């Protein structure tokens, strides 16, 4: 049997079966999905605990994505020096340090009530922990995303990274659920306990990642070399050796910036939208929820308190209910990831990316025009259409770059900084008008992603991810 017949989803050109390594690396995607999911439901907590407006609370996203921006290049450099295994272990240990930092941050926050420190100091302490965790996640994303693309035949690179990112989707489902429990919990007197228990899930993350780091330390993680389709590593006369001379990579950096900007804005203001823009909740829904929650146990604790009467006397979604609904959005995201992995296996990944991005342009317009429950449905559809964008842009961007893929990966991860900048603009629009109008910001971001997807073949001089045109130059 020749090598061409051995190639498969997790089998390389030389016949290596790397399914176990793929599963191990995919656990990292679940980890940062969980952390990101908790971040996305944290904004509303600080708005109420510290009296911040939407634009101010977006500093949470700024701190999170600042970690990516600051560490993406060092992470890429270390990945080249330490290899995939060493870079992953380094990232996990940094995440653990960030998780443990939430213990002193919570203590600092408790001093606000004693009047010994200001609310701003407490907020900054929490932001430091968010930034430190993001720093560790930067190592993991810079390394794990390109690594999944080489754990099998090149033809299925986009499929593998979408499958791995599906684990990210699972984490994103669990994150808001855990966040709702510890950020929006109340005691018997109805007083919020979020400021006292916020550290608990982060300490749990720290303990888990130490265990994962130990597994990676003892595992055999091969440092696979990829094919240099554009001859960046040879001395061919007239061939540029800079990754910046390749438009498909340059435009991927820009597309990733705008995609993450849109994603961060929609995810971080999900609770604000659900608690302010959703039409009045029918009383029968609340009664039905109470019946389901009757009795005791975890189901009662989870279901109780989803709805509350607003200041205008209308039955509305509560912070806790909206936080739990964020998990439903993440389920739509996960469904999109799983189905998308199959779709990009059968159709050109760049065209699928363009179609999904156009879908989100349309969805954002529906939300902007405030069409009642149709717009609410649109928010969940936006999660579905976003699902394949990050991994697909990543695979398209590093296509054909060989050993330079690690360096290119660092720049694409750096583009995640879009998530720090644009949510503040979206929040400012929402503060001036309303949350529905704020969706005009991600709409323009998705329009750019669509442009990249439909034009990738021209940028890369390739017909698809597994076939480079050898004529016409690059």
N, C-alpha and C positions, 0 to 999 in steps of 0.2 A: 504494500500500500504506500503510495507516495504521499508527500507532505500536503499536497493540495487537497487530498481527500480527507485528511485529518483535521483540517482547519474547522473551527466552529466557534460558538459563542464564547466559550471559555478555554478553547484549545488554540495554542499559538501555531505559527507557520511550521515550527520545528516539532510539533506534536506534544508540547507540554500542556497538561490539564491543570488549570489554575483556578478551579471552582472554589476550593477551600480558601485561597487567598482572597478571592473576590468577596466571599461571604464575610471574612474577617474585616476587610477594608470597608464593606458596606455598613458594618456596625458603627463606624465613625460618622457616616451620614446620618444615622439615627440620632447619634449624640448631638450633633450641631443643630439638627432639626428640632430636637427637644429644647435646647437652649434658646434658639430663635423663637420658638413658640411661646416660651415664657416671657421673653422680651416684648413680644407683640401685645400682650395683655397687661403690661406693666404701666403704660402711659396713664391710663385712667386712674390707677391707684395713686400716682403722684399728683395728678390734677386735684384730687380730692383731699389727700393727706397734707399736701404742701401748698394748696391754693394756686396751682399753676394753670395757665391757659393752654390751649392745644399746641400752639407754636413753642411755648416754653417746655412743655413735657416732651417734645420731640428731641430734646437734648439726650434722652435715653438712646434713641436711634443714632444720634450723632456720636455719642461715646462708643456705642457698639461698633459702628462702621469705621470710626476713627482707628480702632484697633486693627482692622483689616488694612486700612491705608498705610499706617505706620510700619506694619510688620510684613507686608506682602513681599517686598524686595528682600529683606533679610531672610525671610522664610524660603524664598526661591534660591538664594545663595547657599543657605545651609542645606537645602534639599540636594543641591548639586554636590556639596562636600560630604554630607553624611549619608546620602542615599535615601531611598524611600523609608526604610525601617527607622533609621536614626532620626529623621525629620518628624515622623509620626510620633515616636516616643517623646521627643522634645515638646511637641504641641500638646500632647496629653498631660504632661506634667505642669505646663503653664496653665491649662484649664483647671487642673486640680488646685493650684495656688489661688486662682481667681475665685473658685467656689468657696474655699476656706476664708477668703477675705470678707465674705458677707457676714461672718460672725462679728468681727470688730465693727463693721459698718452698721450692723443692727444695734450694737451697743451705743455707737455715736448717735444714732437716731433716737434712742431712748432718752438721751440727754437733752433733746429738744424740749420734751415735756417738763424736764426739770429746770429749763431756762438757762442751762450752762453753755449750750451751743446753739447756733442759729439753724433754721430749716435749710438754708442754703448749704451749710457745711455738711449736714446729713445727706442732702441730695448729691453733693459732690462725692461723698464717701461711697454711696451706692454706684454712682457713675464710674468710679475708679474700678470697682469690681466688675462691672459690665465690660469696661474696656480691656481689663486684664484677661477675662475669659475669651473675648473676641480675639485677642492677640494669639492665644493658643489655638483657637479655631482656625485662624489664618494659616498656621502651619499645616493643619489637617486638610483644609480645602486646597491649598496650593499644591499639596502632594497627592492627596487621594483622588481629586478630579481627573488629572491627567493619567494617573496610574490605572484607573479603571479602563481607560481607552486602549491600553496595551495588554490587558489580561485576556487575550484571545485574538481571533482574526480581526484584521483592520476593518473589514467590511461591516462588522457589528459594533464599531466603537461607540456610535451614538446610542445604540440599543443598550449596551452595557452601562454607560454613564446614566442613562435614564432609569434603568433598573435599580442602580445603586441609589440614585436620587429618590427613588420610591421609598427607600428606608428613611430618607430625610423626611418624606411626607408622613410616615408613621410617627416620627418624633414630633412633627408639627401638630399632629392630632393630640398627642399626650401632653405636650407643653401647656396649652391653654387650660386643659382640665386641671392639671396640677396647679397652675397659676391661679385659677379661680378658687381653689381650696385654700391656698396659703396667702394670696394677696387680698382676697375679698371676703375672708371669713368673718363671722361675727360671734360675739359671746352671747350668753343668755339674756343679757340686758340690751342686746341689739347694737352694741358698740363694736366698731371695726377692730379686728385683731391683726390686720394685715401687716402693720408696721412691726409687730412683735414676732411674726412667724415667717416673714419673707425669706429669711436666711436658710430655712430648713431644706427646701428642694435643692438649693445650690450646694450645700454641704453633701447632700446625697449624690449629686453629680460628681463632686470631687472624689468621693470614695469609689464610685463606679469606675471613673477613668483611671484611677491608680491600678485597679484590677485589670483593665483593658491594656494598660501600658505593660504590665507584667506578662500578659499573653503574647503581645507583640515581641517582647524581648526574647522569649524562648521560641517563637515561631520562625520558620524559614520564609523570609520575604525577599524574593529575587529582585534584583535591580535590572529590569528589562530595558534594553536599548531599542528605540524605535527607528523606523526607516526614515532616512533624510531625503524626502522627495524633491526638495528644492536645492539640494547640494550645498547646504549652509556650512558643512564641515569639511568640504574639500577645497582644493585650490584651483578650481576651474576658472580660467580667465574670463573676465567680464561678468561674473556672477556675484551679486551682492551677498555678503555674509551677515547682514543685519536683518533681524526679524521685522524691523520697522519698514523694510522695503517691500513687504508683502501685505497688500491691501486687505486681504481676508482676515489677517490678524489685527491690523490697526482698527478696522471697522468693528471687529469683535469686541475690542476694548471699549469702544464708544457704545456699542449696543448693550454690553453688559452693564455699563454705567447707568444707562437709561432704564434698562429692565429692572435692576435692583432698586433704583430710585422709585419706580412705580410700585414694585412689590412691597417695599418697606412702607410706603405711604398708605397703601390699601390695608396691609396687615395691621399697622400700628393704630390706625384710626377706625378699625372695624367696630370696636366697642362704642366709640363715639357715634358712629353712624347708626348702629342698632338701637342705641338708647335715645336718639334724637330725631331720626328720620323715618323710622318704621311707623306705618299707620297705627291708629289706636288698636290695642289688643282686645278682641272680643272677650267678654266676661266668661263665656263658656270655656275658653282655653285655660283660663286661670283655675276654674273649677275642676276641669279635667286633670290638670296638673296636680292639684291638691288631692284628688282621689288616687292618682298613681302614687303619690308620695305618702299616703296614709300608712300608718304603722311605724316601724323603726328600722334602723339599719342604714347601710350605705346609700340605698336608693332614695330613702327619705332625705338624707343629708345632701344628696346631689340635686334632687328635684326642687326642694323647697326654696322659695325666694327668687324664682326666675322672673317674676313680674312684680311691679310695684306701681302705686299711684303717683303720677308726676305732679309737679307744682300746679299744673293747669287742671288737675282733677281727672286726667285721662289715664287709663291703665296702659302701662308701657313696659318695655323690657328693662330689667334691672342690670346693673353691672355684672352681677354673677351670671345671670341668664345669658347676657351677650358674650361673656367670656367663654361659657360652655358652647355657645353657638359657633364661636371661632373654631372649635374642633370640627363642627360640621363643614365649615369652609375648608378645613384641612383635609377632610375626607374627600371633598370634591377635588382638591389638589392631588391627593393620592390616587384617586381613580384616573385623573388625567395623566399622571405619571405612568401608571401601569399600562393603560391603553395606548398612551403615546409611545412607550417603548416598543410595542408591537407595530404601530403605524410607521415609525421611522425605520423599522426593519424592512418594510415593504415599499415605502415611498421615500424619495430624496429628502433628507433631513432638513435642508435649507428651505425647501418649498413648504414643508409642514410647519416650520417655524413662521414663515410669512403668513400662512393662513390663520394660525392660532393668534398671531399678533393683531391681524385685522379683526378677528373676532373680538378681541379685547378693546379695540378702538370703538367698535359698535356698542359693546356693553357699557363702557364708560359714558358714552353719550346718553344711553338709556337712563343711567343713574343720574347724570347731570340734569336731565329734564324732569326729574321727580315724578315718576309715573306710578307711584304707590307701590303695591306689592310686586309689580313687574320689575321695578327698580331694585327692590330687595332681592328678588331672584337673580337680577343682574350681578349683584355683589358676589353671590356664590358661583355664578358662571365665570366671573373674572378669575376666581381661584382655579377653576378647571382649565381655562385657556392659558394661565400663567405656568401651568405645571411643567411643561417641557422646555421652557425658555432658557433657564440657567444652564442646564447640562448640554442642551443642543448648541447654544452659542459657544459654550466652552469647547465642545468637540470640533465645531466648525473653525474656531479661532486657532487652535493648535494643530490643525490638520497639516500633515506633511513637514513639520518643522524638526523632526528627528530629535537629537539630543538637546536642541534649543527649546523643546517643548516645556521643560521645567522653568526656564527663564520667561518664556511667553506666558506660562501659567501664572507666574507671580504678578505680571502686569494685568492679566484678566481679573485676578483676585483683587488687585488694587482698585480696579474699576468699581468694586463693590462700594466704594466711597460714595457713590451716587445715593446710597441708602441713608447717608448722613446729611446730605444737602437738600434733596428735593422734599422729604417729609416736612421740613420746616416751611417750605413754600406752600405745600398743600395745607398745612395747619394754618398758615397766615390767611390763605384764601377762605378757609372754613371759618376762621375767627371774624373775618370781615363780612362774609355772606352766610353760608351754612355748609354743612358737611357734604351735601350732595354736590354743590358747586365746586368743592375741592377736587372732585374727580376729573376735572378738566386737565389737571396737571399730569396724572398718569396717562391720560388719553394721548397726549403729545409724545410721551415716552414710548408707548406701544407703537405709535406710527413710525418712529425711527427703527424699532426692532423689525417691523414688517419690511421696511426698505432694505435693511441688511439681509434678511432672509431671502427675499426675491432676487437680490442682486449678488448673492454669495458666489454663484458659479462664475460670474464675470470677474469678481474680485480675486478669486482663487485660481482661475484658469483650470478649473476642474469640473467635471460633470456631476460628480457626487463624492462622498467621503472615501470611496474605494477606487476612484479612477481619476488620475491626473491627465489632462491633455498635454501631450508632449510637443505639440506645435503651437505656434502663436506667441511663445515667450511668456514671461510672468512679470 
